[in-house]
């Protein structure tokens, strides 16, 4: 993750911000869909400090009561809260590569900002310095090996590569994004422990996210299966790549 590209921060209240930084949850529940993708700052509500960073990989919802129950380990909202008739936080903002800053970064909070904050130049410069100096951070995720594979992908050889002569950089830390804004990510595209990629009728399933990502990088147009807002899995094509 390139900290220098972080321009906005997401304000998260306690205890949810603590769960995120502790690696206990990957979904931040909100009342509306999230259209933003890519690296963001995580701000503890009321602190005026950036306490962590993450990558927004997708947005799913509105979730049904059944889905809220089945994915409680991802959002950590107790059932006695989301079972209430007036519970409206039905959209899951999906985060990955959640990292807790060793030292919080102060920022100037603008009046009226309640969800997203545009970071001032001093705060952005401070984050850039943390990234450039490779300051010590705690990578808190359920699978640290996976994060390492995503951030430092290695070339993989495929005997049935659809385009083996395609010129690409296997070390480029980017991810394909479809027209509807969905991104190929480890938190949203795993189905029964596999990632399904490739042309329809010639799809490949890989249990390793980094291997599936490398396969997509070698395709003329990356294509993969992901669930839509109704939970149906379909093939989408990349229209751009983002970090």
Protein Blocks (a to p, Z undefined) as FASTA:
>chain_A
ZZklpmbdcddddfklmmmmnopacbdcdfbdcfbgcjdddddehklpafbdcddfbdcd
dddfklmmmmmmmnopafklmmpmklcblbccddehiacdfbdcdddddehiakbccddf
klmmmmmmmmmnopacddddfblklmmmmmmccddddfklfblmbccdfkbccddddfko
pacdfklmggghiacedjehiaccdfblklmmmmmmmpmbacdddddfkopacddddfbd
cZZ
